[in-house]
């Protein structure tokens, strides 16, 4: 199966798809229409060849996709809020005021920054703190095995817990729709909801698998860095020194994980690769749910727009990002 340059992300009532030269986000509004925003896209690695070097391109792509992901989520949330505000205005017999749109966007941006900081504190620092409290900070390998196990357990419990909430479940359904649509494209099939529905919702190049690879690879890289620090200084790193070193090495972990994920996509039919990527696919049983036909249509609309194909079932949104 070819590893084509297409990827995506589930958003609020929609899907974002990214091709080599476009980013398209499709969102279904309460009226049933699909709103699409399409932007030209050229990655930093494409624009600057030096950033396309192995490992470096992964770290760059990691940061780049975080920024794109936040923007995309903000767009879908902005659409959802606008529709809710319009409905509220209609119920009150008032005219919808669009001047509040910017303040909503700023609030979403601040929320995204807070969420990132909270995520670092919970999933990055807390495992180190707990492992340190267990008194195993002198053994670099064992310390990072325990910290890695805590980090993975916390993440799995987190995604499992939020999967029971209605809104998150719908996002997980759109996540499944994204995977099924990409599978149909990779197989060279007609991009229809019926054909996409026939495919599995578990994909080896999924961001969920990437997070799992990051967590596992971090155990190895951080164990090596802690050992080197101990050898050089004669003492194991303290909690905050260890946090600083690990955080500084995060681009290396992300870059290495990116290369492994790309390799797994290209060799997904290999028996060894199938065995190694299986844990990531198991985790996707939580982070993806079976989509409805309507949700598949949204994912396919985003995919077609990202590929520059036409779609009869869409309403073109503003081509510039909402601010």
C-alpha positions in Angstrom: 0.0 0.0 0.0 1.5 3.4 -0.9 2.3 5.9 1.8 0.8 9.1 0.3 1.4 12.6 1.6 -2.0 13.2 3.2 -2.9 13.5 6.8 -5.6 15.0 9.0 -7.1 15.8 12.3 -10.6 15.6 13.8 -12.1 18.9 15.0 -15.4 20.1 16.5 -18.1 18.7 14.1 -15.5 18.3 11.3 -12.2 17.2 9.9 -9.0 18.9 8.8 -7.1 17.4 5.9 -3.6 18.3 4.9 -2.0 17.6 1.5 1.4 18.6 0.2 0.1 22.1 -0.8 -3.2 22.7 0.9 -4.9 22.6 4.3 -8.7 22.2 4.3 -11.1 22.1 7.2 -14.7 20.9 6.7 -17.3 21.5 9.4 -21.0 20.6 9.3 -23.2 23.3 10.6 -26.7 22.7 12.1 -28.4 23.5 8.8 -26.7 20.4 7.4 -24.4 22.3 5.0 -20.7 21.7 5.1 -18.5 24.8 5.5 -15.0 24.5 4.1 -11.9 26.6 4.7 -9.0 26.0 2.3 -5.6 27.5 2.6 -2.4 27.1 0.6 0.2 25.2 2.5 3.9 24.7 2.1 5.7 23.2 5.1 8.9 24.8 6.5 10.8 21.6 5.4 9.6 22.3 1.8 10.6 25.9 1.9 14.0 25.4 3.6 15.9 22.3 2.5 18.1 22.4 5.6 15.0 21.7 7.7 14.2 18.6 5.7 17.2 16.7 7.2 16.3 13.4 9.1 15.4 14.0 12.8 15.3 17.8 12.3 12.3 17.6 9.9 10.4 15.6 12.5 11.0 18.2 15.3 10.0 21.0 12.9 6.9 19.1 11.7 5.9 18.4 15.3 5.9 22.2 16.2 4.3 23.1 12.9 1.4 20.7 13.2 0.8 21.7 16.8 0.3 25.3 15.5 -1.8 24.2 12.6 -3.9 21.9 14.9 -4.6 24.8 17.3 -5.6 27.1 14.4 -7.9 24.4 13.0 -9.6 23.7 16.3 -10.1 27.4 16.8 -11.7 27.7 13.4 -14.1 24.8 14.1 -14.9 26.1 17.6 -15.5 29.6 16.1 -17.9 28.2 13.6 -19.8 26.3 16.3 -20.0 29.4 18.5 -21.2 31.6 15.7 -23.9 29.2 14.8 -25.0 29.0 18.5 -25.0 32.8 18.7 -27.0 33.1 15.5 -29.6 30.6 16.8 -29.8 32.5 20.1 -30.2 35.8 18.3 -33.0 34.3 16.1 -34.8 33.0 19.2 -34.7 36.4 20.8 -35.7 38.2 17.6 -32.4 40.1 17.4 -29.8 40.6 14.7 -26.6 38.6 15.0 -23.6 40.8 15.8 -20.4 39.6 14.2 -18.1 42.1 16.1 -17.8 39.6 18.9 -16.0 37.1 16.7 -12.5 38.4 17.4 -12.9 38.3 21.2 -14.0 34.7 20.9 -10.9 33.9 18.9 -8.7 35.5 21.5 -10.4 33.5 24.2 -9.8 30.3 22.3 -6.2 31.2 21.7 -5.7 31.8 25.4 -7.5 28.5 26.2 -5.1 26.7 23.8 -2.0 28.1 25.5 -3.4 27.2 28.9 -4.2 23.7 27.7 -0.7 23.2 26.4 0.8 24.4 29.7 -1.6 22.2 31.7 -0.7 19.2 29.4 3.0 19.7 30.0 2.5 19.9 33.7 0.3 16.8 33.9 1.8 14.5 31.3 5.4 15.6 31.4 6.3 16.9 34.8 4.0 14.8 37.0 5.5 11.4 36.0 8.9 12.7 36.9 7.7 14.0 40.2 6.0 10.7 41.1 9.0 8.7 40.1 11.3 11.0 42.2 9.0 10.6 45.2 9.3 6.8 44.8 13.0 7.3 45.6 14.4 5.7 42.4 16.2 8.7 41.0 19.6 7.1 41.2 18.8 4.4 38.6 18.5 6.2 35.2 17.0 3.2 33.3 14.6 2.2 36.1 13.6 5.7 36.8 12.6 6.4 33.2 10.9 3.0 32.9 8.7 4.0 35.9 8.2 7.5 34.6 7.3 6.2 31.1 4.9 3.7 32.6 3.2 6.4 34.6 3.0 8.7 31.6 1.5 6.1 29.4 -1.0 5.0 32.1 -2.1 8.6 32.7 -2.6 9.2 28.9 -4.6 6.0 28.3 -6.8 6.7 31.3 -7.3 10.3 30.2 -8.4 9.4 26.6 -10.5 6.5 27.9 -12.2 8.8 30.4 -13.1 11.6 27.9 -14.3 9.0 25.4 -17.5 8.7 27.5 -18.4 12.4 27.1 -20.7 13.1 24.2 -18.8 15.9 22.5 -15.5 14.0 22.7 -17.2 10.8 21.4 -18.3 12.8 18.3 -14.7 14.1 17.8 -13.5 10.5 18.0 -16.1 9.5 15.4 -14.8 12.2 13.1 -11.3 10.9 13.8 -12.5 7.5 12.6 -14.0 9.2 9.5 -10.7 10.8 8.8 -8.9 7.5 8.8 -11.5 5.7 6.7 -11.4 8.5 4.1 -7.6 8.4 3.9 -7.7 4.7 3.5 -10.1 5.0 0.5 -7.8 7.5 -1.1 -4.7 5.4 -0.5 -6.4 2.4 -2.1 -7.3 4.5 -5.2 -11.0 4.1 -4.7 -13.9 6.5 -5.4 -14.1 9.0 -2.6 -17.6 8.2 -1.5 -19.0 7.5 2.0 -20.0 4.0 1.0 -16.5 3.1 -0.1 -14.8 4.8 2.8 -17.1 3.0 5.3 -15.7 -0.3 4.2 -12.3 0.4 5.6 -11.0 0.1 9.2 -10.8 3.2 11.4 -7.3 2.2 12.6 -4.4 3.7 10.7 -0.7 3.1 11.4 0.3 6.8 10.7 -2.2 8.2 13.2 -1.1 10.8 15.7 -2.2 8.5 18.5 0.4 6.0 17.3 2.9 8.9 17.2 2.2 9.8 20.8 2.8 6.2 21.8 6.1 6.0 19.9 7.1 9.3 21.6 6.4 7.9 25.0 8.3 4.6 24.4 11.3 6.3 22.7 11.5 8.9 25.4 12.2 6.1 27.9 15.4 5.1 26.0 16.6 8.6 25.1 16.0 10.0 28.6 17.7 7.0 30.2 20.8 7.7 28.1 20.7 11.4 28.9 20.4 10.8 32.6 23.2 8.3 32.6 25.5 10.7 30.7 24.6 13.5 33.2 25.4 11.2 36.2 28.8 10.1 34.7 29.8 13.7 33.9 28.7 15.3 37.2 29.1 12.3 39.5 25.5 12.6 40.8 22.1 11.9 39.4 20.1 14.9 38.2 17.7 16.6 40.6 14.0 16.7 39.7 14.1 20.1 38.1 17.4 19.6 36.3 16.0 16.3 34.9 12.8 18.1 33.8 15.0 20.8 32.1 17.1 18.2 30.3 14.2 16.1 29.2 12.2 19.1 28.0 15.2 20.3 26.0 15.6 16.8 24.4 11.9 16.7 23.4 12.7 17.9 19.8 15.1 14.9 19.5 12.4 12.5 20.8 9.8 14.0 18.4 12.2 13.9 15.5 13.1 10.3 16.1 9.5 9.3 16.6 8.5 11.0 13.3 11.1 9.0 11.4 9.9 5.8 12.9 6.3 6.7 12.1 7.2 7.4 8.5 9.0 4.1 8.3 6.1 2.2 9.7 3.8 3.8 7.1 6.1 2.7 4.3 6.6 -0.8 5.6 3.2 -1.4 7.1 2.8 -4.7 5.3 6.0 -6.1 6.8 5.3 -8.7 9.5 7.8 -7.1 12.0 6.3 -3.6 11.4 2.7 -5.0 11.9 3.8 -6.4 15.3 5.5 -3.2 16.4 2.6 -0.9 15.4 0.0 -3.1 17.0 0.0 -1.2 20.4 -0.7 2.0 18.6 -3.6 0.5 16.7 -5.0 -0.9 20.0 -4.9 2.6 21.5 -6.8 3.9 18.5 -9.7 1.6 19.5 -10.2 4.3 22.2 -9.4 7.4 20.2 -11.5 6.5 17.2 -15.1 5.5 17.0 -17.2 4.2 14.0 -18.4 7.3 12.1 -21.9 7.9 10.6 -22.4 8.5 6.9 -22.8 12.2 7.5 -19.5 12.3 9.3 -17.8 10.4 6.5 -19.2 13.0 4.0 -17.5 15.8 6.0 -14.2 14.0 6.1 -14.4 13.3 2.3 -15.3 17.0 1.6 -12.2 18.1 3.5 -10.0 15.5 1.7 -11.3 16.5 -1.7 -10.7 20.2 -1.0 -7.1 19.4 0.2 -6.5 17.5 -3.0 -8.0 20.2 -5.2 -10.9 18.1 -6.3 -14.5 19.3 -6.7 -17.3 18.4 -4.3 -21.0 19.0 -4.8 -21.8 18.8 -1.2 -20.2 21.9 0.3 -20.4 25.6 1.0 -17.1 27.5 0.5 -16.2 29.5 3.6 -13.8 32.5 3.7 -10.5 31.5 2.2 -8.6 33.4 4.9 -8.4 32.1 8.5 -10.9 33.6 10.9 -9.3 36.0 13.2 
